[in-house]
Amino acid sequence: MPHACGAGEPPVALLPGTEVRFVAPVDARLFAEGSSLRIQLWNGERLAALEQNARCASIHDPATGASEIRCPDGITFQPVTAEEFDLPVAGITGTLSLRSTTVRVGDRFRILLSGKSADGCNRTSAEQQATAAAAEVLLDGLAWTTTARACVSP
């Protein structure tokens, strides 16, 4: 007898806790030859720590040169690092695929892709923040932007 939609166990690709693979279309022509594309990825836990850190302030005493971080009562500053990947642009052939060791199905995430622009001076980047709903997350809505610094050539 056939099962009704949603009956039974969900496929493994939808189970919370399953590792996530990110797939993104990338036009390598946006980036300088010989450069690398850096991907930085934060999971929900790291995003929560960053949100708490945003309530803290860095204070610098010019007289002593000392700096300290002060947070409101109940908040403790936590150093946060992203999971990082560096991929040679030359190896990107239309899409890139990477598996996260920190983001799981059901996690919030933020991903930032950036690299040296094709002009050799500016930076091109795209980012997305969402919840990983499945074991494969297609980043097909990336809006690539490029900084607009004045680049001087000798």
Contacts in CASP RR format, 6 or more apart in sequence:
PFRMAT RR
TARGET T0000
AUTHOR 0000-0000-0000
METHOD contacts of the structure
MODEL  1
MPHACGAGEPPVALLPGTEVRFVAPVDARLFAEGSSLRIQLWNGERLAAL
EQNARCASIHDPATGASEIRCPDGITFQPVTAEEFDLPVAGITGTLSLRS
TTVRVGDRFRILLSGKSADGCNRTSAEQQATAAAAEVLLDGLAWTTTARA
CVSP
12 18 0 8 1.000
12 135 0 8 1.000
13 105 0 8 1.000
13 134 0 8 1.000
13 135 0 8 1.000
13 136 0 8 1.000
14 105 0 8 1.000
14 133 0 8 1.000
14 134 0 8 1.000
14 135 0 8 1.000
15 105 0 8 1.000
16 104 0 8 1.000
16 105 0 8 1.000
16 106 0 8 1.000
17 104 0 8 1.000
17 105 0 8 1.000
17 106 0 8 1.000
17 107 0 8 1.000
18 104 0 8 1.000
18 105 0 8 1.000
18 135 0 8 1.000
19 99 0 8 1.000
19 100 0 8 1.000
19 101 0 8 1.000
19 103 0 8 1.000
19 104 0 8 1.000
19 135 0 8 1.000
20 99 0 8 1.000
20 100 0 8 1.000
20 103 0 8 1.000
20 104 0 8 1.000
20 105 0 8 1.000
20 107 0 8 1.000
20 109 0 8 1.000
20 132 0 8 1.000
20 134 0 8 1.000
20 135 0 8 1.000
20 136 0 8 1.000
20 137 0 8 1.000
21 97 0 8 1.000
21 98 0 8 1.000
21 99 0 8 1.000
21 100 0 8 1.000
21 135 0 8 1.000
21 136 0 8 1.000
21 137 0 8 1.000
22 41 0 8 1.000
22 97 0 8 1.000
22 98 0 8 1.000
22 99 0 8 1.000
22 100 0 8 1.000
22 103 0 8 1.000
22 111 0 8 1.000
22 136 0 8 1.000
22 137 0 8 1.000
22 139 0 8 1.000
23 95 0 8 1.000
23 96 0 8 1.000
23 97 0 8 1.000
23 136 0 8 1.000
23 137 0 8 1.000
23 138 0 8 1.000
23 139 0 8 1.000
24 95 0 8 1.000
24 96 0 8 1.000
24 113 0 8 1.000
24 138 0 8 1.000
24 139 0 8 1.000
24 140 0 8 1.000
24 142 0 8 1.000
25 94 0 8 1.000
25 95 0 8 1.000
25 139 0 8 1.000
25 140 0 8 1.000
25 142 0 8 1.000
26 37 0 8 1.000
26 92 0 8 1.000
26 94 0 8 1.000
26 95 0 8 1.000
26 96 0 8 1.000
26 113 0 8 1.000
27 94 0 8 1.000
27 144 0 8 1.000
28 89 0 8 1.000
28 90 0 8 1.000
28 91 0 8 1.000
28 92 0 8 1.000
28 93 0 8 1.000
28 94 0 8 1.000
29 118 0 8 1.000
30 117 0 8 1.000
30 118 0 8 1.000
30 124 0 8 1.000
30 144 0 8 1.000
30 146 0 8 1.000
31 37 0 8 1.000
31 89 0 8 1.000
31 115 0 8 1.000
31 116 0 8 1.000
31 117 0 8 1.000
31 118 0 8 1.000
31 124 0 8 1.000
32 89 0 8 1.000
32 115 0 8 1.000
32 116 0 8 1.000
32 117 0 8 1.000
32 118 0 8 1.000
32 119 0 8 1.000
32 120 0 8 1.000
33 89 0 8 1.000
33 90 0 8 1.000
34 88 0 8 1.000
34 89 0 8 1.000
34 90 0 8 1.000
35 88 0 8 1.000
35 89 0 8 1.000
35 115 0 8 1.000
35 116 0 8 1.000
35 120 0 8 1.000
36 86 0 8 1.000
36 87 0 8 1.000
36 88 0 8 1.000
36 89 0 8 1.000
36 115 0 8 1.000
37 86 0 8 1.000
37 87 0 8 1.000
37 88 0 8 1.000
37 89 0 8 1.000
37 92 0 8 1.000
37 96 0 8 1.000
37 113 0 8 1.000
37 114 0 8 1.000
37 115 0 8 1.000
38 84 0 8 1.000
38 85 0 8 1.000
38 86 0 8 1.000
38 113 0 8 1.000
38 114 0 8 1.000
38 115 0 8 1.000
39 84 0 8 1.000
39 85 0 8 1.000
39 86 0 8 1.000
39 87 0 8 1.000
39 96 0 8 1.000
39 98 0 8 1.000
39 111 0 8 1.000
39 112 0 8 1.000
39 113 0 8 1.000
40 82 0 8 1.000
40 83 0 8 1.000
40 84 0 8 1.000
40 111 0 8 1.000
40 112 0 8 1.000
40 114 0 8 1.000
41 82 0 8 1.000
41 83 0 8 1.000
41 84 0 8 1.000
41 85 0 8 1.000
41 100 0 8 1.000
41 102 0 8 1.000
41 103 0 8 1.000
41 109 0 8 1.000
41 110 0 8 1.000
41 111 0 8 1.000
41 112 0 8 1.000
42 50 0 8 1.000
42 80 0 8 1.000
42 82 0 8 1.000
42 83 0 8 1.000
42 109 0 8 1.000
42 110 0 8 1.000
42 111 0 8 1.000
43 83 0 8 1.000
43 100 0 8 1.000
43 102 0 8 1.000
43 103 0 8 1.000
43 104 0 8 1.000
43 107 0 8 1.000
43 108 0 8 1.000
43 109 0 8 1.000
44 103 0 8 1.000
44 107 0 8 1.000
44 108 0 8 1.000
44 109 0 8 1.000
46 80 0 8 1.000
46 81 0 8 1.000
46 82 0 8 1.000
46 102 0 8 1.000
47 108 0 8 1.000
47 109 0 8 1.000
47 110 0 8 1.000
47 129 0 8 1.000
49 78 0 8 1.000
49 80 0 8 1.000
50 80 0 8 1.000
52 75 0 8 1.000
52 76 0 8 1.000
52 78 0 8 1.000
53 77 0 8 1.000
53 78 0 8 1.000
53 80 0 8 1.000
55 71 0 8 1.000
55 72 0 8 1.000
55 75 0 8 1.000
56 69 0 8 1.000
56 70 0 8 1.000
56 71 0 8 1.000
56 72 0 8 1.000
56 75 0 8 1.000
56 77 0 8 1.000
57 69 0 8 1.000
57 70 0 8 1.000
57 71 0 8 1.000
58 67 0 8 1.000
58 68 0 8 1.000
58 69 0 8 1.000
59 67 0 8 1.000
59 68 0 8 1.000
59 69 0 8 1.000
59 70 0 8 1.000
60 66 0 8 1.000
60 67 0 8 1.000
61 67 0 8 1.000
69 77 0 8 1.000
71 77 0 8 1.000
82 112 0 8 1.000
83 100 0 8 1.000
83 101 0 8 1.000
83 102 0 8 1.000
83 103 0 8 1.000
85 98 0 8 1.000
87 96 0 8 1.000
87 98 0 8 1.000
89 115 0 8 1.000
100 109 0 8 1.000
103 109 0 8 1.000
103 132 0 8 1.000
104 132 0 8 1.000
105 132 0 8 1.000
105 133 0 8 1.000
105 134 0 8 1.000
105 135 0 8 1.000
106 131 0 8 1.000
106 132 0 8 1.000
106 133 0 8 1.000
107 131 0 8 1.000
107 132 0 8 1.000
108 129 0 8 1.000
108 130 0 8 1.000
108 131 0 8 1.000
108 132 0 8 1.000
109 129 0 8 1.000
109 130 0 8 1.000
109 131 0 8 1.000
109 132 0 8 1.000
109 137 0 8 1.000
110 127 0 8 1.000
110 128 0 8 1.000
110 129 0 8 1.000
111 127 0 8 1.000
111 128 0 8 1.000
111 129 0 8 1.000
111 139 0 8 1.000
112 125 0 8 1.000
112 126 0 8 1.000
112 127 0 8 1.000
113 125 0 8 1.000
113 126 0 8 1.000
113 127 0 8 1.000
113 142 0 8 1.000
114 123 0 8 1.000
114 124 0 8 1.000
114 125 0 8 1.000
114 126 0 8 1.000
115 123 0 8 1.000
115 124 0 8 1.000
115 125 0 8 1.000
116 122 0 8 1.000
116 123 0 8 1.000
116 124 0 8 1.000
117 123 0 8 1.000
117 124 0 8 1.000
117 146 0 8 1.000
117 147 0 8 1.000
118 124 0 8 1.000
119 151 0 8 1.000
120 151 0 8 1.000
121 149 0 8 1.000
121 151 0 8 1.000
122 146 0 8 1.000
122 147 0 8 1.000
122 148 0 8 1.000
122 149 0 8 1.000
122 151 0 8 1.000
123 146 0 8 1.000
123 147 0 8 1.000
124 144 0 8 1.000
124 145 0 8 1.000
124 146 0 8 1.000
124 147 0 8 1.000
125 144 0 8 1.000
125 145 0 8 1.000
125 146 0 8 1.000
126 142 0 8 1.000
126 143 0 8 1.000
126 144 0 8 1.000
126 145 0 8 1.000
127 142 0 8 1.000
128 139 0 8 1.000
128 141 0 8 1.000
128 142 0 8 1.000
130 137 0 8 1.000
END
